[in-house]
Amino acid sequence: MLCAGALAPALAQQARGGAARVAPKPAEKEKEKEPVPAPEPPPAPYDRDLMRLSEIIGALAFLRELCVTPDAVEWPARMKALMEAEGVTPGRRDRLAGAYNRGYRGYALTYRICTPSAHEAAGRFVAEGERLSHALASRFGG
């Protein structure tokens, strides 16, 4: 009976053709419009070499640390400097970091202890990285 008494005004209003008053819904928050990211610029002509250099730095970061060489702490710092200089867009930063991580993880899966083979691989990476960085600097400035 109590419920029927509460519904009576709403039913009477509907019978008269009016809509029943409903408590107003809380206003939905307007979604904050995120700024549209700028379109990714076309890749630089040296991007392929730069990604390879990032991968080499990642491999050296792992191998030099594994073999406890004096320059072990330099490699992550070099990658950070490279990312600050070349990671001008989020997408590019992601690609550079991905290449570094591929190089690091690839050798982390292969080597558990420092072996003569690990030293040899690190030496080859240093030579290849040096060639790449000199070629990049001479061809594209820097």
Summary of the structure (lengths in Angstrom):
residues: 142
radius of gyration: 30.9
end to end distance: 86.5
largest distance: 93.6
contacts: 323
relative contact order: 0.14
helix: 65%
strand: 0%
